[in-house]
Amino acid sequence: MDEKQIIVPERQTVENCFKGRTYSIDFYQREYVWSKSTVEILLNDIFYAFELSYAEFKDAELTQEVFEKYNWYYLNIFITNTIKGETYIVDGQQRLSTLTLIAAKLSHMTDNDGLKPILEDCIFGKDKWKGNIFRLDHNKRHEIMDIILGCSGNLPEGYEFKNKTEKTLWERYQDVSKYIDEKKMDKKMLDTFIHYFLEKLVLVELSITKDDTPMVFEVINDRGEPLKPYEILKGKLLGALDKNDTDKYSGIWDNSIAMLPGIEDDFFVDYIRSCFIFKRNSKIESAVNNSYHRYIFEKNEIGDGLAFRKNDSHQIDNIKFFVGQSLVYYSRLYAKIRSNTVDDAHLDYLINIHDVAGQNAIILSACKINDPEEDEKIKQISFEYDRLCMLLRLNGVYDSNLLQEISYNLNEKIKGKAISDYRTIFNTIISEIILEKRGSNNVSSLLDYHTFSSQGYTSMEKRSLRYFLARVEKFICDGINQEMQDSVVGISTKTGYKTGYHIEHILSHNEENLSYFDTEEEFESCRNQLGGLLLLRGADNISSSNEKYSDKLKTYSAGLVWGHSLCEDFYHVNNNLKSFNNNLQSQCGLFLKPIDVFNRDALKQRNHLLYEIVCLIWDVNN
């Protein structure tokens, strides 16, 4: 055979495909995942083709000559690769698995002594030591296939599926069984359909005669099969290993990936960013986001760093270290980050409020393998990142595009650093942005009062403004040991008419409030300041509308604590308030107190108090 001819096509019937043959399902194959609808589409197509011929010849006796006139039905291609006498399925195991389920159902239905053994031989062979040897041989299937072949109709009492393949095989067998039962075939039709299934369903086997698994995966990918990048990556990496190592490292890979359902590719993208991408580059970013599984094998800095390519020095050792150690640790860490299971972390705020994703890569970058400080690093990085976002907003210099650049820089700046260094790293970034945006030579404070008092309703994005007030709410509730009316994220994101939270101007547009200011322009500017705002739930905001302040207090007394703190009755029902106020006063010289008349002086007082609370929440002075 010509060395270049590595793919050999061969036409097969279902009987020829299965009978007397055994296929190993290699390490890079996915679980059996076909859905009910996919199986039904296949059954619909098979029965449609069968029923057209059966309708034409059903009155004739079933003989070989008559059956030869039935039309065949093409079931697509499957790809095999034979290595050292063992045949592996490279592509097509989903379809072949479904055909074995159909064969199992038909073998249970027929009492034809000529057909039943042939069907069974398409499913399994016998070994005097091992028992059933299934034609699709994989340890994930043996037990559930034994149960299916037993056909009691029920799982053994207390049986628990050990993996996704077991569960899917059982569920799809029930679907196949129900579908065929509903056909209500008599004996003649059933016998004819079994012959049709065995002899008229045709597949084309492509035999790859070269031991080159990465090349095999490129063949599959070029055919447009819906393999995900991480599945192709598995084939490329583990395919480079000796066959003696593939089972071990395949098991390690599968256990790691199982922790990342639905976010497998997100993980690999963020992992690559954490290790190699330290500044924004749209070309590299696009290549990694869309085809990292190819990009890391090309000639580039990331490919050089990972050194997984065939010509790379220590390729096999690098792959084994990555799968056996890096993947094991960082997949678990990534699952922890994405599920936000670390107490007191601020990950929810970053995702749901600031709408950033860079923290995932930053945390991966900060943690070394089996890092004993990973929880503290998650908490500190998420707090610092949230702090950075809010201080930039409160300084009026927030830029979402700039934040993406910051995220890449932090991957490098924070790698290998002690937790005690994080504050300096983040403070430096905040200071540099303020200096650049303002064109100043120095920054005396990360947030001075003058800058703070210039922010408000018209300068901040509304979700961020609700979040700002929700954090103030949490600060007070925590301090007085009172449960919040809703979570910080809930208060920040709910905007529905009845259950949402809406921004309320304490100073309504009426003559009484206008009289407190020299001009209407001054009034409009001051009423929008942060100290002149609070949150009301649902329709309360509409009902308070342009009421006088004295009437608004009735609404505030039933609302969130920041608004309720304006009311005299707030100070009668909170037993922990005195202690909270004492602590607040010792920290900043101010404290909560009721306000009977909300004029210019009251607004200034409220602004100062709010500024000091902000400094405590986001640790402005450290």
C-alpha positions in Angstrom: 0.0 0.0 0.0 1.2 3.5 -0.8 2.5 5.2 2.4 0.3 8.2 1.7 -2.9 6.1 1.5 -3.8 6.0 5.2 -7.6 6.0 4.9 -9.3 2.9 3.3 -13.1 2.9 2.7 -15.1 -0.2 3.0 -18.9 -0.7 2.7 -20.6 -2.6 5.6 -24.0 -3.8 6.5 -25.0 -3.6 10.2 -24.5 -7.4 10.4 -21.0 -7.2 8.8 -20.1 -4.2 10.9 -20.8 -5.9 14.2 -20.9 -9.7 13.9 -17.8 -11.3 15.2 -15.9 -8.0 15.5 -14.9 -6.0 18.7 -14.3 -2.3 18.7 -12.4 -0.5 21.5 -13.7 3.0 22.4 -10.5 5.0 22.7 -9.6 7.6 25.3 -10.6 10.6 23.2 -14.2 9.5 22.6 -16.9 11.3 24.4 -19.5 9.7 26.6 -22.6 8.4 24.8 -24.7 11.6 24.7 -27.3 11.2 22.0 -30.6 12.7 23.0 -34.1 11.2 22.7 -34.8 13.4 19.7 -31.7 12.4 17.9 -32.4 8.7 18.3 -36.0 9.2 17.1 -34.7 11.0 14.0 -32.6 8.0 13.2 -35.5 5.6 13.9 -37.9 7.7 11.8 -35.5 7.6 8.8 -34.9 3.8 9.1 -38.6 2.9 9.4 -39.5 5.4 6.6 -37.2 3.6 4.2 -38.2 0.2 5.4 -42.0 0.8 5.3 -41.8 2.1 1.7 -40.4 -1.3 0.6 -42.5 -3.4 3.0 -45.7 -1.8 1.7 -44.8 -2.8 -1.8 -43.9 -6.5 -1.0 -45.8 -7.3 2.2 -48.3 -9.6 0.5 -45.4 -11.7 -1.0 -43.7 -14.5 0.9 -40.5 -13.3 2.5 -37.8 -15.0 0.4 -34.2 -14.0 -0.4 -35.2 -13.1 -3.9 -38.0 -10.8 -2.7 -35.9 -9.3 0.0 -33.2 -8.4 -2.5 -35.7 -6.0 -4.1 -35.9 -3.9 -0.8 -34.1 -0.5 -1.0 -31.1 -0.1 1.2 -30.6 2.8 3.5 -27.3 4.6 4.0 -26.3 5.3 7.7 -23.2 7.4 7.2 -19.5 6.9 7.8 -17.7 5.5 10.8 -13.9 5.7 11.2 -11.7 3.0 12.8 -8.0 2.9 13.5 -6.3 -0.5 14.0 -3.2 -0.5 16.2 -1.3 -3.7 17.2 -4.3 -5.8 16.2 -6.9 -3.8 18.2 -9.5 -1.8 16.4 -10.5 1.5 17.9 -13.5 3.6 16.9 -12.3 7.1 16.0 -15.6 8.5 15.0 -19.1 7.2 14.9 -19.6 5.6 18.3 -22.8 7.6 19.0 -24.5 6.0 15.9 -23.0 2.5 16.5 -24.0 2.6 20.2 -27.6 3.4 19.1 -27.6 0.5 16.6 -26.6 -1.9 19.4 -29.6 -0.7 21.5 -31.9 -1.3 18.5 -30.4 -4.8 18.1 -30.9 -5.5 21.8 -34.6 -4.5 21.6 -35.1 -6.6 18.5 -33.4 -9.6 20.1 -35.8 -9.4 23.0 -38.8 -9.2 20.7 -38.1 -12.1 18.3 -38.6 -15.8 18.9 -37.1 -16.6 15.5 -34.3 -19.1 16.2 -32.5 -18.0 13.0 -32.5 -14.3 13.7 -32.1 -14.1 17.4 -28.5 -15.5 17.6 -27.4 -13.2 14.8 -28.8 -10.2 16.6 -27.1 -11.2 19.8 -23.8 -11.8 18.0 -24.1 -8.2 16.8 -24.1 -7.1 20.5 -21.7 -9.4 22.2 -19.6 -12.5 22.0 -18.9 -15.0 24.7 -15.7 -15.6 26.7 -15.5 -18.5 29.2 -13.7 -16.4 31.7 -15.0 -12.9 31.1 -18.6 -13.6 30.1 -20.1 -11.2 27.6 -17.6 -9.3 25.4 -19.5 -6.5 23.9 -18.9 -5.5 20.3 -18.5 -1.9 21.6 -16.0 -2.6 24.3 -15.6 -0.1 27.1 -15.6 -0.5 30.9 -18.2 2.3 31.2 -20.7 0.1 29.4 -20.4 -3.5 30.6 -22.7 -3.4 33.6 -25.5 -1.4 32.1 -25.4 -3.4 28.9 -25.7 -6.6 30.9 -28.8 -5.1 32.6 -30.3 -4.1 29.2 -29.7 -7.6 27.8 -31.3 -9.1 30.9 -34.4 -7.1 29.9 -36.3 -7.2 33.1 -37.6 -3.8 32.1 -36.3 -2.2 35.3 -33.0 -1.3 36.9 -32.0 -3.4 39.9 -33.3 -1.9 43.2 -31.0 0.9 44.4 -28.9 0.9 41.3 -27.1 4.2 40.7 -25.6 5.2 37.4 -21.9 5.4 37.6 -21.4 7.8 34.7 -23.2 9.7 32.0 -22.8 6.9 29.4 -24.6 4.4 31.6 -27.5 6.8 32.3 -27.8 7.8 28.6 -27.7 4.2 27.3 -30.5 3.2 29.7 -32.6 6.1 28.9 -32.2 5.7 25.1 -32.9 2.0 25.3 -36.2 2.9 26.9 -36.9 5.3 24.1 -35.9 2.8 21.4 -38.1 0.1 23.1 -41.1 2.4 23.3 -40.7 3.6 19.7 -40.6 0.1 18.3 -43.4 -1.2 20.5 -45.6 1.5 19.2 -45.1 0.2 15.7 -47.2 -2.9 16.7 -45.5 -5.1 14.2 -46.8 -8.6 13.6 -44.4 -11.6 13.4 -44.0 -11.3 9.6 -43.3 -7.6 9.7 -40.9 -8.0 12.7 -38.9 -10.7 11.0 -38.8 -8.7 7.8 -37.6 -5.6 9.7 -34.9 -7.6 11.5 -33.6 -8.8 8.1 -33.8 -5.1 6.8 -31.9 -3.9 9.9 -29.1 -6.5 9.5 -28.7 -6.5 5.7 -30.1 -3.3 4.2 -28.7 -0.6 6.6 -25.4 0.3 5.1 -22.4 2.1 6.7 -19.1 3.0 5.2 -16.1 2.2 7.3 -13.0 4.3 6.9 -10.0 2.4 8.2 -7.1 4.6 9.2 -4.0 2.5 8.8 -1.6 4.9 10.5 -1.0 5.3 14.2 -1.3 9.1 14.4 -4.2 10.1 16.7 -3.6 13.9 16.3 -4.0 13.5 12.6 -7.1 11.4 13.1 -8.6 14.3 15.1 -7.9 16.6 12.2 -9.7 14.2 9.9 -12.7 14.3 12.2 -12.6 18.0 12.5 -12.3 18.5 8.8 -15.5 16.5 8.4 -17.3 19.1 10.4 -18.3 16.8 13.3 -19.6 18.8 16.3 -16.5 18.1 18.5 -15.8 20.9 21.0 -12.3 22.4 21.2 -11.6 20.7 24.6 -12.5 17.3 23.1 -10.1 17.8 20.2 -7.4 19.0 22.6 -7.8 15.8 24.6 -7.2 13.8 21.4 -4.2 15.8 20.4 -2.5 15.6 23.8 -3.3 12.1 24.9 -2.8 10.8 21.4 0.9 11.7 21.7 1.3 9.4 24.6 2.2 5.7 24.4 -0.9 3.4 24.5 0.3 2.1 27.9 -0.3 5.6 29.3 -3.5 6.7 27.6 -5.9 4.9 29.9 -4.3 6.4 33.0 -4.2 10.0 31.7 -7.5 9.7 30.0 -9.1 8.8 33.4 -7.3 11.8 35.0 -8.5 14.1 32.2 -12.1 12.8 32.4 -12.3 13.3 36.2 -11.0 16.8 35.9 -13.3 17.8 33.1 -16.3 16.4 34.9 -16.0 19.3 37.4 -16.6 21.8 34.6 -19.9 20.9 32.9 -20.7 23.4 30.2 -17.7 25.6 30.9 -14.9 23.3 29.7 -13.7 25.6 26.9 -14.0 28.7 29.2 -11.6 27.0 31.5 -8.9 26.4 28.9 -9.2 29.9 27.5 -8.9 31.4 31.0 -6.0 29.1 31.9 -4.1 30.1 28.7 -4.7 33.8 29.5 -3.5 33.4 33.1 -0.3 31.8 31.9 0.6 33.7 28.8 -1.5 36.8 27.9 -0.4 39.9 29.8 -1.5 42.6 27.5 -4.4 43.2 25.2 -3.9 41.9 21.7 -7.1 41.4 19.6 -5.4 39.0 17.2 -4.2 36.7 19.9 -7.4 37.1 21.9 -9.5 36.1 18.9 -7.2 33.1 18.1 -7.4 31.8 21.7 -11.1 32.4 22.1 -12.1 30.7 18.8 -9.5 28.0 18.3 -7.1 27.6 21.2 -6.9 23.9 20.5 -5.1 24.7 17.3 -3.3 27.9 18.3 -1.3 26.3 21.1 0.2 23.8 18.6 1.3 26.5 16.2 4.6 28.4 16.2 4.0 31.2 18.7 4.9 32.2 22.2 2.1 30.3 23.8 3.0 27.2 21.8 6.6 27.6 22.9 5.6 28.0 26.5 3.4 24.9 26.7 5.7 22.9 24.4 3.1 20.2 23.6 4.2 20.0 19.9 5.8 16.9 18.4 9.1 18.6 17.9 9.2 20.2 21.3 11.8 19.1 23.8 10.3 17.0 26.6 6.9 17.0 24.8 5.7 13.8 26.5 6.8 15.0 30.0 5.1 18.3 29.4 1.8 16.7 28.5 2.0 14.3 31.5 2.7 17.2 33.9 -0.1 19.3 32.4 -2.7 16.6 32.6 -1.5 14.9 35.8 -1.0 18.1 37.8 -1.9 21.4 36.3 -5.3 20.2 34.9 -6.1 18.4 38.1 -5.6 21.4 40.3 -6.7 24.3 38.1 -9.9 22.6 36.9 -10.9 22.1 40.5 -10.0 25.7 41.4 -11.8 27.0 38.3 -15.0 25.1 39.3 -14.7 26.7 42.8 -14.4 30.2 41.2 -17.3 29.8 38.8 -19.6 28.3 41.4 -18.6 31.0 43.9 -18.5 28.6 46.9 -15.9 30.6 48.9 -17.6 32.5 51.8 -17.2 36.3 51.9 -15.8 36.4 48.3 -17.0 39.2 46.0 -17.3 37.1 42.8 -21.0 37.7 42.5 -20.5 41.4 42.4 -17.9 41.2 39.7 -20.1 39.0 37.5 -23.5 40.4 38.1 -22.7 44.1 38.7 -19.5 45.1 37.1 -20.0 42.5 34.3 -16.3 41.6 34.1 -14.7 38.1 33.6 -11.0 38.8 34.0 -11.0 37.8 37.6 -11.1 34.1 36.7 -7.8 34.3 34.9 -6.3 36.5 37.6 -7.1 34.0 40.3 -5.7 31.2 38.3 -2.5 33.2 37.7 -2.2 34.0 41.5 -2.5 30.4 42.7 0.3 27.9 42.4 -0.5 24.1 42.2 -2.1 22.9 45.4 -1.9 26.4 46.8 -2.8 26.3 50.5 -3.9 30.0 50.4 -6.3 29.7 47.4 -9.4 30.6 49.4 -7.7 33.7 50.8 -6.5 34.6 47.4 -10.0 34.3 45.9 -11.4 36.5 48.6 -8.7 39.1 48.4 -8.5 39.4 44.6 -12.3 39.5 44.3 -12.4 42.3 47.0 -9.6 44.2 45.4 -11.1 44.0 41.9 -14.5 45.1 43.2 -12.8 47.9 45.0 -10.9 48.9 41.9 -14.2 49.1 39.9 -16.0 51.2 42.5 -13.2 53.6 43.1 -12.8 54.2 39.4 -16.6 54.8 39.2 -16.7 57.1 42.2 -13.7 59.0 40.7 -15.6 59.4 37.4 -12.8 57.6 35.4 -14.3 54.1 34.9 -13.7 52.7 31.4 -14.9 49.2 30.6 -12.4 48.9 27.7 -9.5 50.0 29.9 -10.7 47.4 32.5 -10.0 44.6 30.0 -6.4 45.8 29.5 -6.1 46.0 33.3 -7.2 42.4 33.6 -4.5 41.2 31.3 -1.8 43.2 33.1 -2.9 41.8 36.5 -2.3 38.2 35.2 1.4 39.1 35.1 1.6 41.6 38.0 0.0 39.2 40.6 1.7 36.0 39.5 3.9 34.7 42.3 3.1 37.6 44.6 2.2 37.3 48.3 -1.3 38.3 49.3 0.2 41.2 51.3 1.4 42.7 48.0 -2.1 42.7 46.4 -3.2 46.1 47.9 -0.1 47.9 46.6 -0.5 46.4 43.1 -4.2 47.4 42.9 -3.6 50.9 44.5 -0.9 51.6 41.9 -3.2 50.7 39.1 -6.0 52.9 40.5 -3.6 55.8 41.0 -2.1 55.5 37.5 -5.6 55.6 35.9 -6.7 58.6 37.9 -3.5 60.4 37.0 -3.9 59.6 33.3 -7.5 60.5 33.1 -7.1 63.8 35.0 -3.7 64.8 33.6 -2.4 65.3 37.1 1.1 64.9 38.5 0.1 63.2 41.8 -2.8 61.6 43.6 -3.3 62.7 47.2 -6.1 60.2 47.8 -7.7 57.3 46.0 -11.1 59.1 46.6 -11.2 62.7 48.0 -14.5 64.2 49.2 -14.6 66.9 46.5 -14.5 64.2 43.8 -17.0 62.0 45.6 -19.5 64.9 46.1 -19.4 65.5 42.3 -20.7 62.0 41.5 -24.4 61.2 41.5 -27.6 60.3 39.6 -26.5 61.8 36.3 -22.9 60.6 36.3 -23.1 56.9 37.4 -24.6 54.0 35.5 -27.9 53.1 37.2 -27.0 49.5 38.1 -23.8 50.6 39.6 -25.6 53.3 41.5 -28.1 50.7 42.9 -25.1 48.5 43.8 -23.4 51.4 45.6 -26.5 52.0 47.7 -27.0 48.2 48.3 -23.5 48.0 49.7 -24.2 50.9 52.0 -27.3 48.9 53.0 -25.3 45.8 53.7 -22.7 47.8 55.8 -25.4 49.2 58.1 -27.4 45.9 58.3 -24.2 44.0 59.2 -23.3 46.6 61.8 -26.7 46.5 63.6 -27.1 42.7 63.2 -30.2 43.1 61.0 -31.1 40.8 58.1 -31.2 42.6 54.7 -34.5 42.9 52.9 -32.8 41.4 49.9 -29.3 40.4 48.8 -26.9 42.9 47.5 -27.2 41.4 44.0 -31.0 41.3 44.3 -31.2 45.0 45.3 -28.8 45.9 42.5 -30.4 44.0 39.7 -34.1 43.8 40.3 -35.9 46.6 38.5 -39.5 45.2 38.1 -42.5 47.5 38.8 -43.5 45.5 41.9 -40.4 43.8 43.2 -37.6 45.9 41.8 -35.6 48.6 43.5 -35.7 52.2 42.2 -33.6 55.2 42.8 -35.4 57.9 44.9 -34.5 61.6 45.1 -35.0 62.7 48.6 -35.4 66.3 47.4 -38.5 66.3 45.2 -39.1 69.0 42.7 -41.4 71.3 44.7 -41.5 74.8 46.0 -40.5 73.9 49.6 -37.3 72.2 48.5 -36.4 74.9 45.8 -36.5 77.5 48.6 -33.5 75.9 50.3 -31.2 76.8 47.4 -30.2 80.0 45.7 -31.0 78.9 42.1 -32.9 76.1 40.4 -29.6 75.1 38.8 -28.1 74.7 42.2 -31.1 72.7 43.4 -30.9 70.3 40.4 -27.2 69.8 40.9 -27.5 69.1 44.6 -30.5 66.9 44.6 -28.6 64.5 42.3 -25.7 64.1 44.7 -25.2 60.6 46.2 -26.2 61.8 49.7 -29.6 62.9 48.3 -30.4 59.5 46.9 -31.8 56.2 48.3 -33.6 53.1 47.1 -37.3 52.3 47.3 -38.9 49.0 46.4 -41.6 48.7 43.7 -44.2 51.4 43.5 -43.1 53.2 46.6 -40.9 55.3 44.5 -43.8 56.4 42.3 -46.1 57.0 45.2 -43.6 59.3 47.0 -43.1 61.2 43.8 -43.2 65.0 44.6 -44.3 64.7 48.2 -43.0 66.9 50.8 -40.1 65.5 52.8 -42.2 65.1 56.0 -44.7 62.9 54.0 -41.9 60.9 52.4 -40.6 59.9 55.8 -43.7 57.7 56.2 -42.6 55.7 53.2 -39.0 55.6 54.2 -39.8 54.2 57.6 -41.1 51.0 55.9 -38.2 50.7 53.5 -34.5 49.9 53.4 -32.4 50.9 56.4 -30.4 53.7 54.6 -33.7 55.5 54.0 -35.2 54.4 57.3 -32.2 56.0 59.1 -33.7 59.4 58.2 -36.7 58.7 60.5 -37.0 59.1 64.2 -38.6 55.7 64.8 -35.5 53.9 63.3 -33.6 54.8 66.5 -36.3 53.3 68.8 -36.4 49.8 67.4 -32.7 48.9 66.8 -31.1 47.6 69.9 -27.7 47.3 68.3 -27.7 50.8 66.8 -26.0 52.5 69.7 -23.0 50.2 69.5 -22.9 50.6 65.7 -23.0 54.4 66.0 -20.3 54.4 68.7 -18.0 52.4 66.4 -18.8 54.6 63.4 -18.1 57.7 65.4 -14.8 56.3 66.6 -13.7 55.5 63.1 -14.8 58.6 61.2 -16.3 61.1 63.7 -19.8 60.8 62.3 -22.8 58.7 63.0 -26.4 58.0 61.9 -29.1 60.3 63.1 -32.6 61.3 62.1 -33.2 64.4 59.9 -36.4 66.3 60.4 -35.8 68.9 57.6 -33.9 67.9 54.6 -32.3 71.2 53.5 -29.0 72.2 52.0 -27.2 71.6 55.3 -28.9 68.2 55.8 -27.8 67.1 52.3 -24.2 68.2 53.1 -24.3 66.3 56.4 -25.7 63.2 54.6 -23.0 63.4 51.9 -20.2 63.6 54.4 -21.6 60.6 56.3 -22.0 58.6 53.1 -18.4 59.5 52.1 -17.0 58.2 55.4 -19.1 55.0 55.0 -17.7 54.5 51.5 -14.2 54.9 52.8 -14.9 52.1 55.3 -16.6 49.8 52.9 -13.9 50.0 50.2 -11.0 50.7 52.5 -10.2 54.0 50.7 -7.4 55.2 53.0 -5.3 52.0 52.9 
